[in-house]
Amino acid sequence: MTSVNIETVRGTIAEMLAARDQEADFADDESLFDSGRLDSIAAVNLLLALENDYGVDLSDPDFNVSQIDTLQEIVQLVSTHQS
C-alpha cells in the first residue's frame, strides 16, 4: 500500500467508537483520547490495528502516543511509517 486511505482509517476508528456506544462520526482534527471518546484499551487496539493493517513499527523510538489522538495525526503516522 503506497498511500493511506483516510476513509479506511476512519472506518477502523468508527468501529471502535461504535463498540463503545459512542457516536461514530467525528472530525479529522477531533481529539479522540483527550475527549474521552476512546480510552487506553482502545489505544492498544488502535495501535495493534495500525501495526497489522498498515505496518506501523511501534518499536520506533520516536513514536509518541500523542500521535494517535486525531484522525489527521493517525494518517500522518501511518504515512510516515509505510515503505
Protein Blocks (a to p, Z undefined) as FASTA:
>chain_A
ZZdcfklmmmmmmmmmmmnopafbdcfklcfklnomacfklmmmmmmmmmmmnopafkbm
kbcfklmmbmklmmmmmmmmpZZ
